């Protein structure tokens, strides 16, 4: 069974998510403090860490960065109070494999965690929208064409996610396998994490993050 | 001059101070060497400058020749005795007298000005750093009182000097001695009380900033009370969980735009207009509508209005008839035209059969779009869901 660790400074929310996930996953532990979370995750080595973006003491970014330094195999799913990608882009750049909003339903959350545990990426519609915005093909300044732009197929997958479709539906609509959809999303995630594309930097600095 | 260095190196009588410097650190360095407050050394330089600029010349010479203070932790100079300091002061006076005699002199105001400067130095020296203390010293401990008397003494020196200076000025010849004394006293008071007045003004400013902050806090509290707390109260009185979610979402949207002043609040933009339409639909039908917009449109406003109107109608239909738990809106601006997708994963319908009984799609969506040169593509399947694709081009229709 996939082991899940929860990090959130909002205790009521933590308790709620915990009870929602208890049936489907092994809850390795939880923490509402950045430093304590890093220590516990290093000891408990859970498969997936569900981490809140906004926390005192550095927030989710600190947790992700510090844990990945010593335990690069840990997968992170970021949780944000809102569907605003500016909250989360720093998390993705730090190494989170996806993000969902706190208003997400229990089934969708379970699905997202399973996907993360399998090594896939999870994009919300608004993050997909941001990716399309940031990698807009109309801006041809590219240092590394392979990393700094999306393939037409990746763009199409992002558009489908932005339109609210699940991976399975996207696969049907584009006549490709679910595995292929996952591959495209993972590849976009990698580009999002390592691309030096200037829109990404500008976009982040506009919002005073990273 | 003694040194703890084993090797006997040349030692300057003083070094330019690295800690206490206004220009070149000469004044501070000499003061450190003498163990006297640097303000007196500086006053001496200013007075010497009145003797045909002697002070300035000496200062520049020292600044050029004397090296910066090396880290002299291990080297201890003996502090000069007060007799030595007084000797230096007398030497300065003697040199100035020589300059006066040989005519390198700025006139009769030099000596009274010297008096003013030293009076000021004495007054500020004790008042400058510890003004509150020296004021409190009136009724305070012995050494405090002494510093208070120094302030008074300095002031008297300064006022006396000022009276002489002012009386020698041509333009003030007509005034009586009393008026001059009053003027001098006022000037002296301003100079000495200046720092204190300044700190008073600073205090007032700080207080003003604090008041503004607390007013902002009060405004925040009022806003939270009017909106968030009211909504929370409503939520507590609601049994319908769908309604609760809608209330929470619309409150979240409002609070967010209030806190971050997001572009969503601007209905002139496509983003803002769609967001506003979505929240209207949410409120009307208790179905969450998420909006994702890529790019910013530059459509003429009539076309944008038509597009948003059609999109709103499509959202309304999806929320009302599809039975889907949520509606997704995705708008993308590409190459001058705007595509909007309104997607639900609800009941779907047979698109061949709708044109008769569903006026909404025929008129409000298709008609509106076509009148402005737009296109509508409807893709619906029973049991799978519906996607309405609106396209509005920015060019001439």
Interface residues (C-beta under 8 A of the other chain):
Chain A: X82 X83 X84 X103 X125 X126 X128 X129 X132 X133 X136 X138 X159 X162 X163 X164 X165 X169
Chain B: X245 X249 X252 X256 X288 X290 X292 X293 X294 X295 X326 X327 X328 X330 X332 X335 X341 X343 X345 X387
